[in-house]
Amino acid sequence: MTQAVDSRNEPARADVLKEVAACLAKLLPKRKARNIELTTHLFRDLGMDSIQLLEFLFALETRFATSLSEAELKKQRVESVGDVVDLIARLMESGKVQLKGLAAR
C-alpha cells in the first residue's frame, strides 16, 4: 500500500520513520528491532501479534498526539513500516497529526 509522499517533506518523513522505528524497538525483542526499514512487514518480518499491534498503536498515538484504530490500519491496508510512515506523514500534511517536538522546526 505504500504511497508516494511529497518529496518536499522528506525530512519530516525521515523523522517519522525514526519515531516509528523507536516505537517498534521498545515493543520488540532487540534482534527483531535491529534492522527496521520501510519495507519491513509488521507481521511477517517482525512477528507482531494482535496484542503487540495494539501496544504499537498506543505508542504511535502517544508519540504523534493522535488517535489511530486497528480498523483504520486495516482500512488503509497498513502492513509494513513504510505504510505506517506514509499514513502518519499524510496525517501530518493534513494537520491531523503532529510529531511532538517537531512543530518548532
C-alpha atoms as a printed R data frame, in Angstrom:
    type eleno elety resid chain resno      x       y      z
1   ATOM     1    CA   MET     A     1  0.000   0.000  0.000
2   ATOM     2    CA   THR     A     2  2.952   2.340  0.305
3   ATOM     3    CA   GLN     A     3  2.004   5.579 -1.397
4   ATOM     4    CA   ALA     A     4  4.311   8.314 -2.575
5   ATOM     5    CA   VAL     A     5  4.667  11.221 -0.195
6   ATOM     6    CA   ASP     A     6  5.625  14.686 -1.413
7   ATOM     7    CA   SER     A     7  9.443  14.779 -1.637
8   ATOM     8    CA   ARG     A     8  9.442  18.279 -0.093
9   ATOM     9    CA   ASN     A     9  8.507  16.529  3.141
10  ATOM    10    CA   GLU     A    10 11.362  14.009  3.089
11  ATOM    11    CA   PRO     A    11 12.995  15.437  6.260
12  ATOM    12    CA   ALA     A    12  9.693  15.139  8.117
13  ATOM    13    CA   ARG     A    13  9.183  11.648  6.676
14  ATOM    14    CA   ALA     A    14 12.666  10.657  7.853
15  ATOM    15    CA   ASP     A    15 11.762  11.923 11.335
16  ATOM    16    CA   VAL     A    16  8.539   9.925 11.228
17  ATOM    17    CA   LEU     A    17 10.484   6.777 10.283
18  ATOM    18    CA   LYS     A    18 12.865   7.310 13.220
19  ATOM    19    CA   GLU     A    19  9.946   7.708 15.616
20  ATOM    20    CA   VAL     A    20  8.040   4.702 14.231
21  ATOM    21    CA   ALA     A    21 11.210   2.597 14.482
22  ATOM    22    CA   ALA     A    22 11.744   3.825 18.063
23  ATOM    23    CA   CYS     A    23  8.186   2.826 18.990
24  ATOM    24    CA   LEU     A    24  8.743  -0.624 17.485
25  ATOM    25    CA   ALA     A    25 12.124  -1.021 19.166
26  ATOM    26    CA   LYS     A    26 10.509  -0.552 22.578
27  ATOM    27    CA   LEU     A    27  7.957  -3.283 21.856
28  ATOM    28    CA   LEU     A    28 10.025  -5.937 20.121
29  ATOM    29    CA   PRO     A    29 12.980  -8.092 21.057
30  ATOM    30    CA   LYS     A    30 16.270  -6.448 20.090
31  ATOM    31    CA   ARG     A    31 17.006  -8.988 17.379
32  ATOM    32    CA   LYS     A    32 13.791  -8.101 15.550
33  ATOM    33    CA   ALA     A    33 14.035  -4.349 16.082
34  ATOM    34    CA   ARG     A    34 17.623  -4.111 14.913
35  ATOM    35    CA   ASN     A    35 17.004  -3.665 11.171
36  ATOM    36    CA   ILE     A    36 13.720  -1.819 10.810
37  ATOM    37    CA   GLU     A    37 13.327  -0.413  7.310
38  ATOM    38    CA   LEU     A    38 10.442   0.961  5.236
39  ATOM    39    CA   THR     A    39  9.964  -2.457  3.632
40  ATOM    40    CA   THR     A    40  9.815  -4.314  6.962
41  ATOM    41    CA   HIS     A    41  6.479  -6.138  7.234
42  ATOM    42    CA   LEU     A    42  4.887  -5.739 10.656
43  ATOM    43    CA   PHE     A    43  3.573  -9.286 10.940
44  ATOM    44    CA   ARG     A    44  5.692 -11.399  8.624
45  ATOM    45    CA   ASP     A    45  9.112  -9.854  9.368
46  ATOM    46    CA   LEU     A    46  8.612  -8.628 12.935
47  ATOM    47    CA   GLY     A    47  6.227 -11.355 14.040
48  ATOM    48    CA   MET     A    48  3.827  -8.908 15.669
49  ATOM    49    CA   ASP     A    49  0.650 -10.335 17.128
50  ATOM    50    CA   SER     A    50 -2.642  -8.558 17.813
51  ATOM    51    CA   ILE     A    51 -1.598  -7.517 21.331
52  ATOM    52    CA   GLN     A    52  1.669  -6.053 20.066
53  ATOM    53    CA   LEU     A    53 -0.246  -4.229 17.332
54  ATOM    54    CA   LEU     A    54 -2.464  -2.601 19.965
55  ATOM    55    CA   GLU     A    55  0.606  -1.658 22.005
56  ATOM    56    CA   PHE     A    56  2.200  -0.231 18.847
57  ATOM    57    CA   LEU     A    57 -0.949   1.791 18.099
58  ATOM    58    CA   PHE     A    58 -0.922   3.170 21.643
59  ATOM    59    CA   ALA     A    59  2.761   4.116 21.313
60  ATOM    60    CA   LEU     A    60  2.058   5.851 17.985
61  ATOM    61    CA   GLU     A    61 -0.939   7.686 19.423
62  ATOM    62    CA   THR     A    62  1.151   8.925 22.313
63  ATOM    63    CA   ARG     A    63  4.146   9.926 20.199
64  ATOM    64    CA   PHE     A    64  2.131  11.623 17.453
65  ATOM    65    CA   ALA     A    65 -0.641  13.054 19.657
66  ATOM    66    CA   THR     A    66 -3.416  11.458 17.637
67  ATOM    67    CA   SER     A    67 -5.938   8.665 17.659
68  ATOM    68    CA   LEU     A    68 -5.477   5.626 15.437
69  ATOM    69    CA   SER     A    69 -7.566   2.493 15.375
70  ATOM    70    CA   GLU     A    70 -6.846  -1.045 14.300
71  ATOM    71    CA   ALA     A    71 -9.805  -0.675 11.910
72  ATOM    72    CA   GLU     A    72 -8.180   2.373 10.295
73  ATOM    73    CA   LEU     A    73 -4.937   0.470  9.783
74  ATOM    74    CA   LYS     A    74 -6.860  -2.366  8.145
75  ATOM    75    CA   LYS     A    75 -8.860   0.083  6.009
76  ATOM    76    CA   GLN     A    76 -5.640   1.764  4.854
77  ATOM    77    CA   ARG     A    77 -4.074  -1.691  4.322
78  ATOM    78    CA   VAL     A    78 -1.160  -0.878  6.579
79  ATOM    79    CA   GLU     A    79  1.170  -3.865  6.569
80  ATOM    80    CA   SER     A    80  4.717  -2.500  6.546
81  ATOM    81    CA   VAL     A    81  6.729   0.112  8.384
82  ATOM    82    CA   GLY     A    82  6.624   2.204  5.192
83  ATOM    83    CA   ASP     A    83  2.824   2.040  5.211
84  ATOM    84    CA   VAL     A    84  2.785   3.348  8.791
85  ATOM    85    CA   VAL     A    85  5.227   6.141  7.898
86  ATOM    86    CA   ASP     A    86  3.147   7.104  4.862
87  ATOM    87    CA   LEU     A    87 -0.073   7.133  6.901
88  ATOM    88    CA   ILE     A    88  1.458   9.327  9.616
89  ATOM    89    CA   ALA     A    89  3.067  11.618  7.001
90  ATOM    90    CA   ARG     A    90 -0.288  12.062  5.227
91  ATOM    91    CA   LEU     A    91 -1.973  12.826  8.537
92  ATOM    92    CA   MET     A    92  0.777  15.347  9.320
93  ATOM    93    CA   GLU     A    93  0.289  17.014  5.928
94  ATOM    94    CA   SER     A    94 -3.433  17.304  6.587
95  ATOM    95    CA   GLY     A    95 -2.779  18.792 10.019
96  ATOM    96    CA   LYS     A    96 -4.419  15.881 11.864
97  ATOM    97    CA   VAL     A    97 -1.172  14.719 13.447
98  ATOM    98    CA   GLN     A    98  1.854  16.486 14.795
99  ATOM    99    CA   LEU     A    99  5.102  14.923 15.846
100 ATOM   100    CA   LYS     A   100  5.830  16.235 19.305
101 ATOM   101    CA   GLY     A   101  8.979  18.323 19.289
102 ATOM   102    CA   LEU     A   102  8.954  18.976 15.531
103 ATOM   103    CA   ALA     A   103  6.338  21.727 15.486
104 ATOM   104    CA   ALA     A   104  9.021  24.362 16.122
105 ATOM   105    CA   ARG     A   105 11.049  23.318 13.058
